[in-house]
C-alpha cells in the first residue's frame, strides 16, 4: 500500500562538533609543520655570517689586546646561537711567544709536535669567564721568516 517507514534507516549526519575536531586535527597536522618551517626560516635569516669588526673590540672581547707592532689586522665576528670572533694579524716573530705569555698568563704553548703550527694555545674559561665573554680562546702562531702569523678564535656558547 503506501510507503512503509519501519524498514528504512534515516541518513546519519555528523554532529556539529565533529567538524570542529576534524578542522582542528587538519590544522595541527598540516599547519604545525608549516609553522616550524616558517620559524626555522626566520631563525636562519637572523643568523649572521662573518662580518668585519674593529680588531680592538674583537680582541677585547677575547680578553686580549692587539700588539702595537701588529700589521695587517683582520677581524670578524659571527653570531647566531653563539658568538664567534676571529682575528688574524702579523707581528715580529721574536715577540709572538712573549705576547702570548702576557696575554694569557698561566697557559703553556703546545710544542709543534702537538699542534700543526709553531705555537698553539688553548684557553678554557670553565666558569671563570666574564659575563658576555668567551668560554674558550684558541690561538695559533705560524712563523713566516722574520714575522709570525697569529690566528685567534674565541667563542661562547
C-alpha positions as CSV (number, residue, x, y, z in Angstrom):
1,X,0.0,0.0,0.0
2,X,1.9,3.0,0.8
3,X,5.5,3.6,1.9
4,X,6.4,1.6,4.9
5,X,8.7,3.7,7.2
6,X,9.5,0.9,9.6
7,X,12.3,-0.7,7.4
8,X,14.2,2.5,6.4
9,X,17.2,3.9,8.3
10,X,17.5,7.7,8.2
11,X,20.8,9.0,6.9
12,X,23.4,9.6,9.6
13,X,24.6,13.2,9.8
14,X,27.7,14.1,11.7
15,X,27.3,16.2,14.7
16,X,28.4,19.8,14.5
17,X,31.3,19.3,16.9
18,X,32.7,16.5,14.7
19,X,33.6,19.1,12.0
20,X,35.3,21.3,14.6
21,X,37.5,18.4,15.7
22,X,38.3,17.4,12.1
23,X,39.3,21.0,11.3
24,X,41.5,21.2,14.4
25,X,43.3,18.0,13.6
26,X,43.9,19.1,10.0
27,X,45.2,22.4,11.2
28,X,47.6,20.7,13.7
29,X,48.9,18.1,11.2
30,X,49.3,20.5,8.3
31,X,49.8,23.8,9.9
32,X,52.2,22.6,12.6
33,X,55.0,21.6,10.2
34,X,54.4,24.8,8.1
35,X,54.7,26.9,11.3
36,X,58.0,25.1,12.1
37,X,59.4,25.7,8.6
38,X,58.5,29.4,8.9
39,X,60.1,29.7,12.3
40,X,63.3,28.0,11.0
41,X,63.4,30.3,8.0
42,X,63.2,33.4,10.3
43,X,65.8,32.0,12.7
44,X,68.3,31.3,9.9
45,X,67.6,34.7,8.4
46,X,68.7,36.3,11.7
47,X,71.9,34.3,11.7
48,X,74.8,36.5,10.6
49,X,77.8,35.3,8.6
50,X,81.2,36.7,9.4
51,X,81.1,40.4,9.5
52,X,84.2,42.7,9.7
53,X,84.7,44.3,13.1
54,X,87.2,46.6,14.7
55,X,90.1,44.5,15.9
56,X,90.5,46.4,19.2
57,X,86.9,45.5,20.1
58,X,87.2,41.9,18.9
59,X,90.4,41.2,20.9
60,X,89.0,43.0,23.9
61,X,86.1,40.5,23.8
62,X,88.6,37.7,23.6
63,X,90.4,39.1,26.6
64,X,93.4,40.1,24.6
65,X,95.0,43.2,23.1
66,X,96.3,43.9,19.6
67,X,100.1,44.2,19.8
68,X,101.3,47.7,18.9
69,X,103.5,46.3,16.2
70,X,100.8,44.2,14.6
71,X,100.4,44.6,10.8
72,X,97.5,43.6,8.5
73,X,95.0,43.0,11.2
74,X,91.7,41.5,10.0
75,X,88.9,40.7,12.5
76,X,85.4,39.2,12.0
77,X,82.5,38.3,14.2
78,X,79.6,36.0,13.6
79,X,76.7,35.1,15.8
80,X,73.5,33.1,15.9
81,X,73.2,30.7,18.8
82,X,76.7,31.6,19.9
83,X,79.2,34.3,19.2
84,X,82.5,33.7,17.4
85,X,85.3,36.2,16.9
86,X,88.4,35.7,14.8
87,X,91.5,37.8,14.5
88,X,94.4,37.4,12.1
89,X,97.5,39.6,12.1
90,X,101.2,39.5,11.7
91,X,103.8,40.6,14.2
92,X,107.6,40.2,14.7
93,X,108.5,36.6,15.2
94,X,110.6,37.2,18.3
95,X,107.7,38.9,20.1
96,X,105.0,36.4,19.5
97,X,105.7,34.0,22.4
98,X,106.1,36.9,24.7
99,X,102.8,38.4,23.6
100,X,101.0,35.0,24.1
101,X,102.5,34.7,27.6
102,X,101.5,38.2,28.6
103,X,98.0,38.0,27.1
104,X,97.1,34.6,28.5
105,X,99.3,34.1,31.6
106,X,99.4,30.6,33.1
107,X,99.0,28.9,29.7
108,X,101.8,26.9,28.2
109,X,102.0,27.0,24.4
110,X,101.9,23.5,23.0
111,X,105.0,22.4,21.1
112,X,105.0,21.9,17.4
113,X,104.8,18.1,17.7
114,X,101.4,18.6,19.4
115,X,99.9,21.1,17.1
116,X,100.0,21.9,13.4
117,X,101.6,25.3,13.9
118,X,104.7,26.7,15.6
119,X,102.8,27.7,18.7
120,X,99.3,26.8,19.9
121,X,97.5,28.0,23.0
122,X,94.0,26.9,24.1
123,X,92.4,28.8,27.0
124,X,89.3,27.5,28.6
125,X,87.3,29.7,31.0
126,X,85.3,27.0,32.8
127,X,83.0,29.0,34.9
128,X,85.6,31.8,35.1
129,X,84.6,33.7,32.0
130,X,83.3,37.2,32.4
131,X,79.6,37.5,31.7
132,X,79.2,38.1,28.0
133,X,82.7,36.9,27.3
134,X,84.2,33.9,25.6
135,X,84.2,30.4,27.1
136,X,87.3,29.4,25.1
137,X,90.1,31.0,23.0
138,X,92.3,29.2,20.6
139,X,95.5,31.0,19.3
140,X,97.9,29.6,16.7
141,X,101.1,31.2,15.6
142,X,102.8,30.3,12.4
143,X,106.4,31.6,11.8
144,X,106.9,33.1,8.3
145,X,110.6,34.1,8.1
146,X,111.0,37.1,10.5
147,X,107.3,37.5,11.1
148,X,104.6,35.5,12.8
149,X,101.1,35.0,11.5
150,X,98.7,35.0,14.5
151,X,95.2,33.5,14.3
152,X,92.9,33.9,17.2
153,X,89.5,32.2,17.5
154,X,87.2,33.0,20.5
155,X,83.7,31.8,21.1
156,X,80.9,31.5,23.6
157,X,78.0,29.1,23.9
